[in-house]
Amino acid sequence: MPHVESATRLQVVTLRRVLVLVPAFFCGAGLVAEWVRHGFAYDEPLVSAWSLSYEGNFPSWYASLLPLICAALLAWIDAGEDRDRGHWRALALGFLYISIDEAVGLHELLSALFETEGVLRFGWVIPAAAVVLVVGLSFVGFLRRLDRNVARRFILAGAIYVTGAVVLELPLGWWTEHHGDDSFGYAMIDWCEETLEFIGLTLFASTLLERLVGRPLVIGPAPGGS
């Protein structure tokens, strides 16, 4: 019914607005926190609770929640698709792993396997880059079968996220080796990293929500799906 689809679109617009406003607030608060911490040498718990460079605070909580939201939306899409279900499912599992990794920091354990320095100080970027390359190549066909606009937004979201999560680890590693991890420069590089991750994931989640307009929640495989 037209009015039902209209109501659904209204809800999607509201959800997308929330998805944009929440990380925007965290990024803004994180920038203020770094300015206060380094500009005024005020490093109280209230400041660190909003810093994007700290773990176990409000931004890090949302950083693990956002990919979990993406994983749930992907699982919802997967349940209603009649083709490429393996790709949708793989994406859902991948984002579930990202959520867990954000909360636990599994990728940091990989750095102990590499004796690297300079821009490769954080050695985990080596296997991460390999994973990005393999996943990217394996999803070329999937992206070609998607609507062109959706595929472009997926690619843009992925590029923004990977730039924040992997590429900016290179200058961050160099800076850490030469200036340590308790300076305004380190905080700004880290802030850019986290902000790009938020932007990439938000764009991706927003695109997924648009695909779900008018689609009921399905538990289990879609009829006739493979």
C-alpha positions, 0 to 999 in steps of 0.5 A: 500500500502506498501509505505504508511504503511512505511511512517506511521511507519516513522511518528510514529517513529518521534512522539515517538522520540518527546514524549521521548525527550520533557519530557527528556528535562523537567526532565533534566531542572528541575534537573538543576533548583533544583541544582541552587535553593538549591545549590546556593540559587538562586530562581528567576522566571526563575528557578521556571519556570523549577522546577518540584516542582512548579505549573503553569510552563512549566513542569506542562503544559506538565504534563497536556498535556501528559495524554490529548495526551493519551486520544486522542490516546485512543479515536482514537483507540476506534473508530476503534475497534470492541471489548472491546470498553467500556474499550478503552473508559473508559481509554480515559475518565480516562486519560482525567480526569488525564489531568484535575486533573494535571491542576487543582489539584482536588486530593489535595482537597481530603486530607482535608477529611482525618486527617492523618499524617506521610507517609499518610500526603497527605490523598488523596493517600488512595482513590487513592490506592483504585481506582488503585486496582479497575481499575486494577482488572476490566481490567485483562480480557481486558489485557489478550485479548490484544497482550502479548507484548502490555499488558506487556508494558501497565502494565509496564507503569501503574506500573511506573506511579502509583509508581510516582503518588501515591507510592512516595507520601508516603515518600514525606508526611513523609519528608514534615512533618519532614523537610518541603516542601522547601528543596533539599530532598523534591525537589528530591523526587518530581522530582522523582515522576514527572519523573516517571509519565513522563516515564509511560505516555510516554511509554503508549503513545508510545505503543498506537501510535504503535497500530495506525500504518496504521489506518485511523482517524475514527470519530464515531463508527467503522462499526459493532462495539458494 
